[in-house]
Amino acid sequence: MDDIRITNTPYDDVFRTLLNDCGSLIIPVINEVFGEDYSGEEKIIFSPNEHFLNQQSGNEEERITDSSFKILGKEPKKYHLECQSGTDNSMLIRFFEYDTQIALDEGEIRGNVLTVTFPHSAVLFLRCGSSTPDKLRVRMVTPGGNVEYDILVMKTQRYTIEEIFEKKLLLLIPFYIFTHEKRFEEYEKDEAGLQALRQEYEEIKNKLEELVNKGVISEFTRRTIIEMSNKVLEHIAKKYDSVREGVKSVMGGKVLEYEAKTILREGIKQGIEQGMEQGIEQGIEQGREQGIKGTVSILKNLGVPSRTILVEIRDQYNLSEEAAKKYL
């Protein structure tokens, strides 16, 4: 098999990290895009991101989807979301390839009939303009007739801070900086403009702290959102020192001691829960393995020192020192 991968951007990585570590943040986004009415208490089952697509040459090509999952509401529904910095001509082809493979993964044959269920699909555009479409469409012309379905569009730049918090679209916070991207050069020279930008992020920080204090989100979720915001900022504003440092000075940098303790507890708890879910789906031993890997990934993403992670997974999962090291 040829080892071919589609290169991912830092924004894809941030999007997947948010979903992996704080999966419940996707529920309000689904409600907004698809007009659903999920309460947030529904169980979310994430599917593997890797899909192998058969090529005409006979080789298989590995593709990485941003997010494929099932929500167990009144009726189970499959969803497929992609995060895109902008439109490109190949996007619709990739969507169709992913959607087809997702449908085939759970295809069912009864007698001589193959039934495949396509997911509800949407794309989150981080950048948008006058030519950005409000929806995309796939049309299949078959011997039995034509079939069409829409890929819905969410334009993240169109949401204000007030709308993000009012609609609980916290998943969009790390990408909020895209709203200001065209003014970076101006902010580098204009202290007043830069101060206004810092004030917006001060508002974001305060609102997140308020949600933690009210018990709406955890300290772990708050810190994840901040870390992912900083990662997006590092990439999008790498040429603009004043913008980058100005926002980071507001949002915070190093994890404080009290935050680290909370993050460790919640990260380990989440890793164990992921492992239990994997165990139900794939077998107990493989679930335990995935749980340990999930814990390590979560803690690494939040900047927890490797030695601390090593000690925690050793003690929590009853591993030897050597066995724990392998996961790092």
C-alpha positions as CSV (number, residue, x, y, z in Angstrom):
1,M,0.0,0.0,0.0
2,D,1.3,3.4,-0.9
3,D,1.8,5.7,2.2
4,I,0.1,8.9,0.9
5,R,-1.3,11.5,3.3
6,I,-3.1,14.8,2.7
7,T,-1.1,17.5,4.5
8,N,-3.0,19.1,7.4
9,T,-2.8,22.7,8.5
10,P,-2.4,23.8,12.1
11,Y,-6.0,24.9,12.0
12,D,-7.1,21.3,11.2
13,D,-5.0,20.1,14.1
14,V,-6.6,22.6,16.5
15,F,-10.1,21.7,15.3
16,R,-9.5,17.9,15.8
17,T,-7.8,18.6,19.2
18,L,-10.9,20.5,20.4
19,L,-13.2,17.7,19.3
20,N,-11.0,15.0,20.8
21,D,-10.4,16.7,24.1
22,C,-13.7,18.6,24.5
23,G,-16.1,16.7,22.4
24,S,-19.2,18.3,23.9
25,L,-18.3,21.6,22.3
26,I,-19.5,20.3,19.0
27,I,-23.2,20.0,20.1
28,P,-24.0,23.7,19.9
29,V,-22.3,23.9,16.5
30,I,-24.4,21.0,15.2
31,N,-27.5,22.8,16.5
32,E,-26.5,26.0,14.8
33,V,-25.6,24.5,11.4
34,F,-28.3,21.8,11.1
35,G,-31.1,23.4,13.1
36,E,-31.1,20.6,15.6
37,D,-32.2,20.9,19.2
38,Y,-29.7,18.7,21.1
39,S,-29.6,19.4,24.8
40,G,-25.9,18.7,25.2
41,E,-26.4,15.6,27.3
42,E,-26.4,13.3,24.2
43,K,-23.7,10.7,23.8
44,I,-21.2,11.4,21.0
45,I,-19.4,8.5,19.4
46,F,-16.4,9.5,17.3
47,S,-15.2,7.4,14.4
48,P,-11.6,6.9,13.3
49,N,-10.3,9.9,11.3
50,E,-8.3,7.7,8.9
51,H,-10.0,6.3,5.8
52,F,-8.5,4.3,3.1
53,L,-9.8,5.1,-0.4
54,N,-9.3,2.6,-3.2
55,Q,-7.7,4.2,-6.3
56,Q,-8.1,3.1,-9.9
57,S,-4.4,2.0,-9.9
58,G,-5.3,-0.6,-7.2
59,N,-3.5,1.3,-4.5
60,E,-5.1,2.6,-1.4
61,E,-4.8,6.3,-0.4
62,E,-5.1,7.3,3.3
63,R,-7.2,10.4,3.9
64,I,-7.7,12.1,7.2
65,T,-11.1,13.6,7.9
66,D,-11.4,16.4,10.4
67,S,-14.4,14.9,12.2
68,S,-16.8,12.0,11.7
69,F,-19.1,11.1,14.6
70,K,-22.6,9.9,15.6
71,I,-24.9,11.6,18.1
72,L,-27.3,9.4,20.0
73,G,-30.3,11.6,20.3
74,K,-33.9,10.6,19.8
75,E,-32.6,8.8,16.7
76,P,-28.9,8.2,16.0
77,K,-27.5,10.6,13.3
78,K,-24.1,10.6,11.6
79,Y,-22.3,13.8,11.0
80,H,-19.2,14.8,9.1
81,L,-17.5,18.2,9.6
82,E,-14.5,19.7,7.9
83,C,-12.6,22.8,8.9
84,Q,-11.3,24.8,5.9
85,S,-9.3,28.1,5.9
86,G,-10.9,28.8,2.5
87,T,-12.5,27.3,-0.6
88,D,-10.6,25.2,-3.1
89,N,-11.7,23.3,-6.2
90,S,-11.0,19.9,-4.8
91,M,-13.0,20.2,-1.6
92,L,-16.2,18.9,-3.0
93,I,-14.4,15.8,-4.4
94,R,-12.8,15.2,-1.0
95,F,-16.2,15.6,0.7
96,F,-17.8,13.0,-1.6
97,E,-14.9,10.6,-1.1
98,Y,-15.1,10.9,2.7
99,D,-18.9,10.8,2.8
100,T,-19.0,7.7,0.6
101,Q,-16.4,5.9,2.8
102,I,-18.2,6.9,6.0
103,A,-21.4,5.5,4.6
104,L,-19.6,2.3,3.5
105,D,-18.0,1.8,6.9
106,E,-21.5,1.0,8.3
107,G,-23.1,-0.3,5.1
108,E,-25.5,-3.2,5.6
109,I,-26.2,-6.0,3.1
110,R,-29.5,-7.8,3.4
111,G,-30.2,-10.3,0.8
112,N,-29.0,-8.7,-2.5
113,V,-29.4,-5.1,-1.2
114,L,-26.6,-2.9,0.0
115,T,-27.9,0.0,2.2
116,V,-25.5,2.8,2.9
117,T,-26.4,5.9,5.1
118,F,-24.6,9.1,4.2
119,P,-23.7,11.5,7.0
120,H,-25.1,15.0,7.5
121,S,-22.1,17.0,6.2
122,A,-21.0,20.6,6.8
123,V,-17.9,22.7,6.4
124,L,-16.6,25.4,8.7
125,F,-15.0,28.2,6.7
126,L,-12.5,30.2,8.7
127,R,-12.1,32.8,6.0
128,C,-15.0,34.0,3.8
129,G,-15.8,36.6,1.3
130,S,-18.6,37.7,-1.1
131,S,-18.0,34.6,-3.3
132,T,-18.1,32.1,-0.4
133,P,-21.2,29.9,-1.0
134,D,-23.9,29.4,1.6
135,K,-24.0,25.7,0.8
136,L,-22.4,23.1,-1.4
137,R,-24.2,20.4,-3.3
138,V,-23.3,16.9,-4.5
139,R,-25.4,15.5,-7.3
140,M,-25.3,11.8,-8.2
141,V,-26.6,10.7,-11.6
142,T,-27.5,7.0,-11.3
143,P,-29.3,4.5,-13.6
144,G,-32.1,4.6,-11.0
145,G,-32.4,8.3,-11.0
146,N,-30.7,11.4,-9.7
147,V,-29.8,11.9,-6.0
148,E,-28.7,15.2,-4.5
149,Y,-27.6,16.3,-1.0
150,D,-26.3,19.5,0.4
151,I,-23.1,20.2,2.4
152,L,-24.0,23.0,4.7
153,V,-21.7,26.0,5.3
154,M,-20.8,27.8,8.6
155,K,-18.9,31.0,8.1
156,T,-17.0,31.5,11.4
157,Q,-16.0,35.1,10.7
158,R,-19.6,36.2,10.7
159,Y,-20.0,35.5,14.4
160,T,-19.5,38.3,17.0
161,I,-18.2,37.6,20.5
162,E,-21.7,38.1,21.8
163,E,-23.2,35.6,19.4
164,I,-20.5,33.0,20.2
165,F,-21.3,33.1,23.9
166,E,-25.1,33.5,23.4
167,K,-25.2,30.4,21.2
168,K,-22.6,28.6,23.2
169,L,-20.3,28.3,20.1
170,L,-17.2,28.0,22.2
171,L,-15.6,25.8,19.6
172,L,-15.2,28.9,17.4
173,I,-13.2,31.0,19.9
174,P,-9.7,29.8,18.8
175,F,-10.6,30.9,15.3
176,Y,-12.1,34.3,16.2
177,I,-8.7,35.9,15.4
178,F,-9.6,35.4,11.7
179,T,-12.1,38.2,12.0
180,H,-9.2,40.6,12.5
181,E,-6.7,39.1,10.1
182,K,-7.0,41.8,7.4
183,R,-6.1,44.5,10.0
184,F,-3.0,42.9,11.4
185,E,-0.7,45.3,9.5
186,E,-2.8,48.3,10.8
187,Y,-2.6,47.0,14.4
188,E,1.2,46.8,14.2
189,K,1.3,50.6,13.7
190,D,-1.8,51.7,15.5
191,E,-1.7,51.3,19.3
192,A,-5.4,52.3,19.6
193,G,-6.4,49.5,17.2
194,L,-4.3,47.0,19.0
195,Q,-5.7,48.0,22.4
196,A,-9.2,47.5,21.0
197,L,-8.2,44.0,19.9
198,R,-6.8,43.3,23.4
199,Q,-10.0,44.5,25.0
200,E,-12.0,42.0,22.9
201,Y,-9.8,39.2,24.1
202,E,-10.1,40.5,27.6
203,E,-13.9,40.1,27.2
204,I,-13.5,36.5,25.9
205,K,-11.2,35.6,28.8
206,N,-13.6,37.1,31.4
207,K,-16.6,35.3,29.8
208,L,-14.8,32.0,29.9
209,E,-13.9,32.5,33.5
210,E,-17.5,33.3,34.3
211,L,-18.6,30.0,32.6
212,V,-16.1,28.1,34.8
213,N,-17.4,29.8,37.9
214,K,-21.0,28.9,37.1
215,G,-20.0,25.3,36.4
216,V,-21.1,25.5,32.7
217,I,-17.6,24.4,31.5
218,S,-14.6,23.0,33.4
219,E,-11.2,24.5,34.0
220,F,-9.9,21.9,31.7
221,T,-12.2,23.0,28.8
222,R,-11.3,26.7,29.5
223,R,-7.6,26.0,29.3
224,T,-7.9,23.9,26.2
225,I,-9.7,26.7,24.4
226,I,-7.0,29.2,25.5
227,E,-4.2,26.8,24.4
228,M,-5.8,26.2,21.0
229,S,-6.4,30.0,20.6
230,N,-2.7,30.6,21.2
231,K,-1.7,27.9,18.6
232,V,-3.9,29.5,15.9
233,L,-2.5,32.9,16.9
234,E,1.1,31.7,16.6
235,H,0.5,30.5,13.0
236,I,-1.8,33.2,11.6
237,A,0.1,36.2,13.2
238,K,3.7,34.8,13.0
239,K,4.8,37.9,11.0
240,Y,3.0,40.4,13.4
241,D,4.8,40.5,16.8
242,S,2.7,43.1,18.4
243,V,-0.6,41.4,17.5
244,R,0.7,38.0,18.6
245,E,2.2,39.1,21.9
246,G,-0.7,41.6,22.6
247,V,-3.3,38.9,22.5
248,K,-1.2,36.3,24.3
249,S,-0.6,38.7,27.1
250,V,-4.3,38.9,27.7
251,M,-5.2,35.2,27.2
252,G,-2.4,33.9,29.3
253,G,0.6,31.7,28.7
254,K,2.1,29.3,31.2
255,V,-0.3,26.9,33.0
256,L,-0.6,28.0,36.7
257,E,-0.1,25.5,39.5
258,Y,-3.8,25.3,40.5
259,E,-4.8,25.0,36.8
260,A,-2.3,22.2,36.3
261,K,-3.7,20.1,39.1
262,T,-7.3,20.5,37.8
263,I,-6.2,19.8,34.2
264,L,-4.4,16.6,35.3
265,R,-7.4,15.3,37.1
266,E,-9.8,16.1,34.3
267,G,-7.4,15.0,31.5
268,I,-6.9,11.6,33.1
269,K,-10.6,11.2,33.8
270,Q,-11.4,12.0,30.1
271,G,-8.6,9.7,28.9
272,I,-10.1,6.9,31.0
273,E,-13.6,7.6,29.7
274,Q,-12.3,7.5,26.1
275,G,-10.6,4.2,26.8
276,M,-13.9,2.7,28.3
277,E,-15.8,3.8,25.1
278,Q,-13.1,2.2,22.9
279,G,-13.2,-0.9,25.1
280,I,-16.9,-1.3,24.5
281,E,-16.4,-0.9,20.7
282,Q,-13.1,-2.7,20.2
283,G,-12.4,-4.9,23.2
284,I,-11.2,-4.1,26.8
285,E,-7.4,-4.4,26.1
286,Q,-7.5,-2.2,23.1
287,G,-9.8,0.2,24.9
288,R,-7.2,0.5,27.8
289,E,-4.5,1.1,25.2
290,Q,-6.5,3.9,23.6
291,G,-7.3,5.4,27.0
292,I,-3.7,5.7,27.9
293,K,-2.8,7.2,24.6
294,G,-5.8,9.6,24.9
295,T,-4.6,10.7,28.3
296,V,-1.1,11.4,27.1
297,S,-2.4,13.3,24.1
298,I,-4.7,15.5,26.1
299,L,-2.0,16.4,28.7
300,K,0.6,17.0,26.0
301,N,-1.7,19.4,24.2
302,L,-2.1,21.4,27.3
303,G,1.6,21.7,27.9
304,V,1.9,19.4,31.0
305,P,5.6,18.4,31.4
306,S,6.5,15.0,30.2
307,R,7.8,13.8,33.5
308,T,4.5,14.7,35.2
309,I,2.6,12.8,32.5
310,L,4.9,9.8,32.9
311,V,4.2,9.7,36.7
312,E,0.5,10.1,36.3
313,I,-0.1,7.4,33.7
314,R,2.3,5.1,35.6
315,D,0.2,5.4,38.7
316,Q,-3.3,5.7,37.2
317,Y,-2.9,2.7,34.9
318,N,-0.6,0.6,37.1
319,L,2.3,0.6,34.6
320,S,6.0,0.0,35.1
321,E,8.3,2.9,34.5
322,E,9.5,1.4,31.2
323,A,6.0,0.6,30.0
324,A,4.9,4.2,30.8
325,K,7.8,5.7,28.9
326,K,6.7,3.9,25.7
327,Y,3.6,6.1,25.6
328,L,5.6,9.3,25.6
